[in-house]
Amino acid sequence: MWPSSPRVLASYPPGTAPAGSISDHAGAPEAPTESLSARITTAVSVKADPSASAQQVATLKPTTPLGSPTTVLVIDERDGWLQVSLPVRPNGTTGWVPVDSAELRPNDYAVTVDLGQHHMHREIAGRQTTERGGPVLTPRRRERDLEHRA
């Protein structure tokens, strides 16, 4: 079920990756075209390493505060543990959960963002659905735009 080679979940144009990131190294692989998500099925302690005795770094509940299922991106799998991307700050924070605490599902969505070109490309089930260029409307930019209109 899981590929044996490491996978990069972010891709940056050459020379633009954050210092120390996987993609910052020469010859880094391309971003994956497939990924898995884990729907958390029971309250679980998120560990710093793939071990029951490792330090707890977070807790994930089966539902979010708004009542929707808690679903996280799977980055790696090792010895019955899943490394997942955590929905916390700072972005990029990861932790490990037991594989039996989640249902694995393939992701049908793929979004590629080129920050240098201000370009976004979205696919659903391998079909392109959106391609956008131009500035990204962030909450701060939206606030500023609304202030200028008033």
VOVEX-271033 format. One line per 8 residues: number of its first residue (from 0); their letters; for each residue x, y, z of N, C-alpha, C. Coordinates in nm, 2 decimals, always signed. Atoms other than C-alpha are relative to their C-alpha. Layout:
<nodes>
NUM) a) X:Y:Z:X:Y:Z:X:Y:Z | ... $
</nodes>
This chain:
<nodes>
0) mwpssprv) +0.08:-0.12:+0.00:+0.00:+0.00:+0.00:+0.09:+0.13:+0.00 | -0.08:-0.12:-0.01:+0.28:+0.24:+0.08:+0.13:-0.01:-0.09 | -0.12:+0.01:+0.08:+0.56:+0.32:-0.17:+0.13:-0.01:+0.09 | -0.12:+0.01:-0.08:+0.91:+0.23:-0.05:+0.09:+0.12:+0.00 | -0.08:-0.12:+0.01:+1.07:+0.55:-0.16:-0.06:+0.12:+0.07 | +0.05:-0.12:-0.07:+1.05:+0.88:+0.03:-0.08:+0.09:-0.09 | +0.08:-0.09:+0.08:+0.79:+1.13:-0.09:+0.01:+0.14:+0.05 | -0.01:-0.14:-0.04:+0.81:+1.51:-0.09:-0.14:+0.05:-0.02 $
8) lasyppgt) +0.14:-0.05:+0.01:+0.48:+1.68:-0.02:-0.01:+0.15:-0.04 | +0.00:-0.14:+0.05:+0.59:+2.03:-0.13:+0.11:+0.01:-0.10 | -0.10:-0.02:+0.10:+0.77:+2.14:-0.43:+0.02:+0.15:-0.03 | -0.03:-0.14:+0.02:+0.95:+2.48:-0.48:+0.08:+0.01:-0.13 | -0.09:-0.02:+0.11:+1.11:+2.63:-0.79:+0.15:+0.00:+0.06 | -0.14:+0.00:-0.04:+1.49:+2.59:-0.77:+0.05:+0.13:+0.07 | -0.05:-0.11:-0.07:+1.65:+2.81:-0.51:-0.10:+0.08:+0.08 | +0.10:-0.07:-0.07:+1.32:+2.92:-0.35:-0.05:-0.07:+0.13 $
16) apagsisd) +0.05:+0.07:-0.11:+1.26:+2.65:-0.09:+0.05:+0.06:+0.13 | -0.05:-0.05:-0.13:+1.28:+2.74:+0.28:+0.12:-0.07:+0.04 | -0.13:+0.07:-0.05:+1.62:+2.67:+0.43:-0.03:-0.12:+0.08 | +0.01:+0.12:-0.07:+1.65:+2.32:+0.55:-0.11:-0.09:-0.04 | +0.11:+0.08:+0.04:+1.34:+2.19:+0.38:+0.05:-0.11:-0.09 | -0.05:+0.11:+0.09:+1.36:+1.86:+0.19:+0.02:+0.05:-0.14 | -0.01:-0.04:+0.14:+1.31:+2.04:-0.14:+0.11:+0.10:-0.02 | -0.10:-0.10:+0.01:+1.59:+2.28:-0.06:+0.13:-0.07:-0.05 $
24) hagapeap) -0.12:+0.07:+0.04:+1.85:+2.01:-0.15:+0.00:-0.03:-0.15 | -0.02:+0.03:+0.14:+1.98:+1.96:-0.50:-0.05:-0.14:-0.03 | +0.05:+0.13:+0.04:+1.81:+1.67:-0.68:-0.12:-0.05:+0.08 | +0.12:+0.05:-0.07:+1.51:+1.66:-0.46:-0.11:-0.05:-0.09 | +0.10:+0.06:+0.09:+1.23:+1.45:-0.61:-0.12:+0.10:-0.02 | +0.12:-0.08:+0.03:+0.92:+1.61:-0.76:-0.11:-0.03:+0.11 | +0.12:+0.02:-0.09:+0.60:+1.65:-0.55:-0.08:-0.12:-0.05 | +0.07:+0.12:+0.04:+0.39:+1.33:-0.54:-0.12:+0.04:-0.08 $
32) teslsari) +0.12:-0.02:+0.07:+0.10:+1.29:-0.77:-0.12:-0.07:+0.07 | +0.10:+0.07:-0.08:-0.08:+1.07:-0.51:+0.03:+0.02:+0.14 | -0.03:-0.01:-0.14:-0.12:+1.11:-0.14:-0.12:-0.07:+0.07 | +0.10:+0.07:-0.09:-0.32:+0.95:+0.15:-0.04:+0.10:+0.11 | +0.05:-0.07:-0.12:-0.53:+1.11:+0.42:-0.04:-0.10:+0.10 | +0.05:+0.09:-0.11:-0.61:+0.96:+0.76:-0.11:+0.07:+0.07 | +0.11:-0.05:-0.08:-0.95:+1.01:+0.91:+0.01:-0.06:+0.14 | -0.02:+0.04:-0.14:-0.90:+0.99:+1.29:-0.13:-0.06:+0.05 $
40) ttavsvka) +0.12:+0.07:-0.04:-1.14:+0.73:+1.43:-0.02:-0.01:+0.15 | +0.01:+0.01:-0.14:-1.07:+0.75:+1.80:+0.10:+0.11:+0.06 | -0.09:-0.09:-0.06:-0.91:+1.01:+2.03:+0.14:-0.06:+0.01 | -0.14:+0.06:+0.00:-0.53:+0.96:+2.00:+0.10:+0.10:+0.04 | -0.12:-0.08:-0.04:-0.21:+1.09:+2.15:+0.10:+0.00:-0.12 | -0.10:-0.01:+0.11:+0.02:+1.22:+1.88:+0.14:+0.00:+0.06 | -0.13:+0.02:-0.05:+0.38:+1.12:+1.94:+0.11:+0.07:-0.08 | -0.11:-0.06:+0.07:+0.71:+1.29:+1.85:+0.07:-0.10:-0.09 $
48) dpsasaqq) -0.07:+0.11:+0.07:+0.85:+0.96:+1.72:-0.10:-0.12:-0.01 | +0.09:+0.12:+0.02:+0.69:+0.63:+1.60:+0.02:-0.11:+0.11 | -0.02:+0.09:-0.12:+0.69:+0.47:+1.95:-0.11:+0.04:+0.11 | +0.10:-0.03:-0.11:+0.43:+0.44:+2.23:+0.06:+0.07:+0.11 | -0.07:-0.06:-0.11:+0.69:+0.56:+2.47:+0.06:+0.14:-0.03 | -0.05:-0.13:+0.04:+0.78:+0.88:+2.27:-0.08:+0.11:+0.07 | +0.07:-0.12:-0.06:+0.69:+1.23:+2.40:-0.13:+0.03:-0.08 | +0.12:-0.04:+0.06:+0.33:+1.33:+2.33:+0.01:+0.15:-0.04 $
56) vatlkptt) -0.01:-0.13:+0.05:+0.31:+1.64:+2.12:-0.13:+0.07:-0.03 | +0.13:-0.05:+0.02:-0.06:+1.68:+2.06:-0.10:-0.11:+0.03 | +0.11:+0.10:-0.01:-0.40:+1.50:+2.09:-0.09:+0.03:-0.12 | +0.10:-0.02:+0.11:-0.63:+1.45:+1.79:-0.13:-0.07:+0.04 | +0.13:+0.06:-0.03:-1.00:+1.38:+1.84:-0.07:-0.04:-0.13 | +0.06:+0.04:+0.13:-1.22:+1.21:+1.58:-0.08:+0.11:-0.07 | +0.07:-0.11:+0.06:-1.41:+1.53:+1.52:+0.06:+0.14:+0.03 | -0.05:-0.14:-0.02:-1.31:+1.90:+1.48:-0.10:+0.07:+0.09 $
64) plgspttv) +0.10:-0.08:-0.09:-1.47:+2.17:+1.71:-0.13:+0.03:-0.08 | +0.12:-0.03:+0.08:-1.71:+2.23:+1.42:-0.09:-0.13:-0.03 | +0.07:+0.13:+0.01:-1.82:+1.86:+1.42:+0.03:-0.08:-0.13 | -0.04:+0.08:+0.12:-1.66:+1.75:+1.09:+0.11:-0.10:+0.04 | -0.11:+0.10:-0.03:-1.43:+1.44:+1.08:+0.14:+0.06:+0.00 | -0.14:-0.04:+0.00:-1.07:+1.51:+1.17:+0.07:-0.08:-0.10 | -0.07:+0.07:+0.11:-0.87:+1.43:+0.86:+0.13:+0.07:-0.02 | -0.14:-0.06:+0.01:-0.49:+1.48:+0.83:+0.07:-0.07:-0.12 $
72) lviderdg) -0.08:+0.05:+0.11:-0.24:+1.43:+0.55:+0.10:-0.10:+0.05 | -0.10:+0.10:-0.04:-0.02:+1.11:+0.58:+0.12:+0.03:-0.08 | -0.13:-0.03:+0.06:+0.34:+1.18:+0.51:+0.09:-0.12:-0.01 | -0.09:+0.12:+0.00:+0.51:+0.85:+0.60:-0.07:-0.11:+0.08 | +0.05:+0.11:-0.08:+0.44:+0.51:+0.75:+0.12:-0.08:+0.05 | -0.11:+0.08:-0.05:+0.67:+0.31:+0.97:-0.04:-0.09:+0.12 | +0.02:+0.09:-0.10:+0.62:+0.00:+1.18:-0.13:+0.02:+0.08 | +0.13:-0.01:-0.06:+0.25:+0.04:+1.24:-0.04:+0.14:+0.05 $
80) wlqvslpv) +0.02:-0.14:-0.03:+0.27:+0.42:+1.28:-0.01:+0.09:-0.12 | +0.02:-0.09:+0.11:+0.16:+0.70:+1.05:+0.06:+0.14:+0.04 | -0.04:-0.14:-0.02:+0.35:+1.03:+1.03:-0.10:+0.09:-0.07 | +0.11:-0.09:+0.05:+0.08:+1.30:+0.98:+0.04:+0.15:+0.01 | -0.01:-0.15:+0.00:+0.07:+1.67:+0.91:-0.11:+0.05:+0.10 | +0.10:-0.04:-0.11:-0.09:+1.83:+1.22:-0.06:+0.14:-0.04 | +0.08:-0.13:+0.03:-0.36:+2.11:+1.19:+0.03:+0.10:+0.11 | -0.04:-0.10:-0.10:-0.16:+2.34:+1.42:+0.11:+0.09:-0.06 $
88) rpngttgw) -0.11:-0.09:+0.04:+0.09:+2.63:+1.39:+0.12:-0.05:+0.08 | -0.02:-0.05:+0.13:+0.35:+2.65:+1.28:-0.03:-0.10:-0.11 | +0.02:+0.09:+0.11:+0.27:+2.50:+0.94:+0.11:-0.09:-0.02 | -0.10:+0.10:+0.02:+0.46:+2.19:+0.86:+0.03:-0.09:+0.13 | -0.02:+0.08:-0.13:+0.43:+2.05:+1.22:-0.05:-0.14:-0.03 | +0.04:+0.14:+0.02:+0.41:+1.67:+1.21:+0.01:-0.08:+0.13 | +0.00:+0.09:-0.11:+0.36:+1.38:+1.45:-0.04:-0.14:-0.04 | +0.03:+0.14:+0.03:+0.30:+1.01:+1.47:-0.12:-0.05:+0.07 $
96) vpvdsael) +0.11:+0.06:-0.06:-0.02:+0.82:+1.53:+0.00:-0.15:-0.03 | +0.01:+0.15:+0.03:-0.09:+0.44:+1.55:-0.09:-0.01:-0.13 | +0.08:+0.02:+0.13:-0.22:+0.32:+1.21:-0.14:-0.05:+0.03 | +0.13:+0.05:-0.03:-0.51:+0.15:+1.39:-0.10:+0.11:+0.06 | +0.08:-0.11:-0.05:-0.64:+0.49:+1.51:-0.06:+0.08:-0.11 | +0.05:-0.08:+0.11:-0.73:+0.61:+1.16:-0.04:-0.09:-0.12 | +0.04:+0.06:+0.13:-0.90:+0.51:+0.83:+0.08:+0.07:-0.11 | -0.08:-0.06:+0.11:-0.67:+0.56:+0.53:-0.08:+0.01:-0.12 $
104) rpndyavt) +0.07:-0.02:+0.12:-0.81:+0.71:+0.22:+0.09:+0.07:-0.11 | -0.07:-0.07:+0.10:-0.66:+0.81:-0.11:-0.06:+0.14:-0.03 | +0.05:-0.13:+0.03:-0.68:+1.18:-0.20:-0.02:+0.02:-0.15 | +0.03:-0.02:+0.14:-0.85:+1.27:-0.52:+0.04:+0.14:-0.05 | -0.04:-0.13:+0.04:-0.74:+1.63:-0.51:+0.15:+0.02:+0.00 | -0.15:-0.04:+0.01:-0.40:+1.77:-0.61:+0.00:+0.15:-0.03 | -0.02:-0.14:+0.02:-0.31:+2.14:-0.57:+0.14:+0.03:-0.01 | -0.14:-0.04:+0.01:+0.01:+2.28:-0.70:+0.00:+0.15:-0.01 $
112) vdlgqhhm) -0.01:-0.15:-0.01:+0.11:+2.64:-0.61:+0.14:+0.04:-0.03 | -0.13:-0.06:+0.04:+0.39:+2.83:-0.77:+0.00:+0.14:+0.06 | +0.00:-0.13:-0.07:+0.46:+3.12:-0.53:+0.07:+0.10:-0.08 | -0.07:-0.10:+0.09:+0.71:+3.28:-0.77:-0.08:+0.05:-0.11 | +0.08:-0.04:+0.12:+0.47:+3.29:-1.06:-0.15:+0.04:+0.04 | +0.14:-0.03:-0.05:+0.15:+3.35:-0.84:-0.10:-0.08:-0.08 | +0.08:+0.09:+0.08:+0.00:+3.05:-1.01:-0.05:-0.12:+0.08 | +0.05:+0.12:-0.06:-0.23:+2.77:-0.88:-0.06:-0.09:-0.10 $
120) hreiagrq) +0.06:+0.10:+0.09:-0.33:+2.45:-1.06:-0.07:-0.10:+0.09 | +0.07:+0.09:-0.08:-0.60:+2.22:-0.91:-0.05:-0.11:-0.09 | +0.05:+0.11:+0.08:-0.69:+1.87:-1.03:-0.09:-0.08:+0.10 | +0.09:+0.10:-0.07:-0.97:+1.63:-0.91:+0.00:-0.12:-0.08 | -0.01:+0.14:+0.07:-0.92:+1.26:-0.99:+0.07:+0.01:-0.13 | -0.09:+0.00:+0.12:-0.65:+1.35:-1.24:-0.05:+0.10:-0.11 | +0.05:-0.10:+0.10:-0.87:+1.61:-1.43:+0.02:+0.14:+0.05 | -0.02:-0.14:-0.04:-0.77:+1.97:-1.43:-0.14:+0.07:+0.02 $
128) tterggpv) +0.13:-0.07:-0.02:-1.05:+2.18:-1.28:+0.02:+0.15:+0.02 | -0.02:-0.14:-0.03:-0.89:+2.51:-1.19:+0.14:+0.04:-0.04 | -0.14:-0.05:+0.03:-0.59:+2.71:-1.32:-0.02:+0.15:+0.02 | +0.01:-0.14:-0.03:-0.54:+3.06:-1.18:+0.13:+0.06:+0.00 | -0.12:-0.08:-0.01:-0.28:+3.33:-1.21:-0.03:+0.13:+0.07 | +0.02:-0.13:-0.06:-0.23:+3.66:-1.05:+0.01:+0.00:+0.15 | -0.02:+0.00:-0.15:-0.22:+3.77:-0.68:-0.10:-0.09:+0.07 | +0.09:+0.08:-0.09:-0.36:+3.55:-0.41:-0.07:+0.09:+0.10 $
136) ltprrrer) +0.08:-0.09:-0.09:-0.64:+3.70:-0.21:+0.01:-0.07:+0.14 | -0.01:+0.05:-0.13:-0.53:+3.64:+0.15:-0.09:+0.08:+0.09 | +0.09:-0.07:-0.09:-0.74:+3.74:+0.45:+0.05:+0.14:+0.03 | -0.05:-0.14:-0.02:-0.51:+4.04:+0.52:-0.02:+0.09:-0.12 | +0.02:-0.08:+0.12:-0.52:+4.15:+0.16:-0.14:+0.03:-0.02 | +0.15:-0.03:+0.02:-0.90:+4.12:+0.15:-0.04:+0.11:+0.09 | +0.04:-0.10:-0.09:-0.93:+4.33:+0.46:+0.05:+0.14:-0.05 | -0.06:-0.13:+0.05:-0.70:+4.60:+0.31:-0.08:+0.05:-0.12 $
144) dlehra) +0.08:-0.04:+0.12:-0.90:+4.59:-0.02:-0.13:+0.06:+0.04 | +0.13:-0.04:-0.05:-1.23:+4.63:+0.17:+0.01:+0.14:+0.07 | -0.03:-0.13:-0.06:-1.08:+4.92:+0.37:+0.01:+0.11:-0.10 | -0.02:-0.10:+0.10:-0.98:+5.10:+0.06:-0.13:+0.04:-0.08 | +0.13:-0.02:+0.07:-1.33:+5.06:-0.09:-0.09:+0.09:+0.08 | +0.09:-0.07:-0.09:-1.50:+5.22:+0.21:+0.02:+0.15:-0.01 $
</nodes>
